[in-house]
Amino acid sequence: MTNREETLDPKDWEAFRSLSHRIVDEATDYLRDVRDRPVWQSMPEDVRQAFTEPLPVEGEGLASVYAELTANLMAYPMGNIHPRFWMWYMGSSNATGALGDYLAAVIGSNLGGGDHAAALVDNQVVGWCRQMMGLPEGSSGTLTSGGSMANIIALTVARNVMAGALFGIDLREEGVAALAAPLRFYASDQVHSCHQKGVELLGLGNKALHRVASKPDFTIDIHALARAIVEDRAAGFTPACVIATAGTVNTGAIDDLKALRELCDREGLWLHVDGCIGALIAIAPENRHLVAGIEKADSIALDPHKWLHAPFEVGCVLVRDGTAHHSTFALTPEYLEATPRGIASAHWLHEYGPQTSRGFRALKVWMALKEHGVGKFGRLIDQNIAQAHYLAGLVEADDRLELVAPVTVNIVCFRYNPGDLDEAQLKKLNTEIMLRLQEAGTAALSDTTIGRRHCLRPAITNHRTRYEDLDLLTAETCRLGDELVAEGFA
């Protein structure tokens, strides 16, 4: 045994303080000046190689580590905090949330439970999410890594509740092999891929997810859904749950939540709303009508790291029946028994999901909501939706651009189309435009295929975006397209 005890605390606290101040100062400049940098840039080979070094045996000191990260990390981000990042569907973070993550890390609390202030913040943030969605007192929820886990938790509760209601089975005890007939979950053909992962993880298999055709506006066809339920029952399956989508990934389409609630009530089914894209429209004064009925759902998944702009990662699942939610996951081994006083005397937060160890995700959400108020976040959502409609207007005003899907919220599906090109040529051309926009550091877009038509897909979930950025996007798209056509690229 060595005579020298060690610690990870700094040897020189004042030197640590000085470097910490420098890091905060430079990080503040990094955020302040984000518009002046490229959205994204490719890493040179020497930077890539820097991250292949072997495991360090002896340390090199914090100042050296920070210098390396300044050179090799900070200059090559994904880019989603940039005002012209509209790729996939991401929030753009915020400075206060970053401080929240820092303070949460300093405190270092495990949010599995316990009687400490961080647990109260966690509970409060979940309660605020419940209020935003309009769910009643007695509803429960938990913060998660993101929307995928939020959806999977909700589907687990739905599976267990419906198995008990329909077959009198305790699935936690008996398992899915005890089901008298296979369960069916229903969603539109636009449903997010996490739901397939969900039914697979739940032991039901991909076949349990009945994908119903969507209408021309990309919302679920409720008449087709009703027919599918009847046909499945006749074929010996057991309908259990409808997964409504409040904002599809491809186009932002929002299912008719009120009509789906009525159908689920008639058929005795659980209604889950995947609102990871659009649930928070409920707080937007000009557009909240688009998600009317979400407050009637049995469960909701939403993502504070999208339209609440919390730094990654934080999702949230809400469940109307708090008792059902708790009974789906609660487990008390002998080493986690509650005590009448002390740290173990409070409610165990891990009893609402699969994670026993949970990070302090709530603080960054709590701080930003306290600083700005929910009203400002709602106005920012309205702002993004207005910007999407503005972009759609720019597309429709230029005969070289083509709108591929109707704009419901903040996703605009369009493409450069000079005419006289087939679908394969248009895909090749627009993919090249997208990549050149990224490589130039001008803008980051994703792409998708809708109704066999490939298109560009900016999703404006960004509190830093300005209308001038959208002007630049369409101008550069047309410029690049014109150049490529002139070169005979397609």
Secondary structure, DSSP 8 states (H G I E B T S, - for coil): --S----SS-S-HHHHHHHHHHHHHHHHHHHHTGGGS-S-----HHHHHHTT----SS---HHHHHHHHHHHTTTS---TTSTTEESSS-----HHHHHHHHHHHHH---TT--SSHHHHHHHHHHHHHHHHHT--TT-EEEEESSHHHHHHHHHHHHHHHHHHHHH---HHHH-GGG-SS-EEEEEETT--THHHHHHHHTTS-GGGEEEE-B-TTSSB-HHHHHHHHHHHHHTT-EEEEEEEEBS-TTT--B--HHHHHHHHHHHT-EEEEE-TTTGGGGG-TTTGGGGTTGGG-SEEEE-HHHHT--SS--EEEEES-HHHHHHHH----GGG---SSSGGGS--GGGGSS-SS---THHHHHHHHHHH-HHHHHHHHHHHHHHHHHHHHHHHH-TTEEE-S--SSSB--EEE--SS--HHHHHHHHHHHHHHHHHTTS-EEEEEEETTEEEEE-B---TT--HHHHHHHHHHHHHHHHHHHHTT--
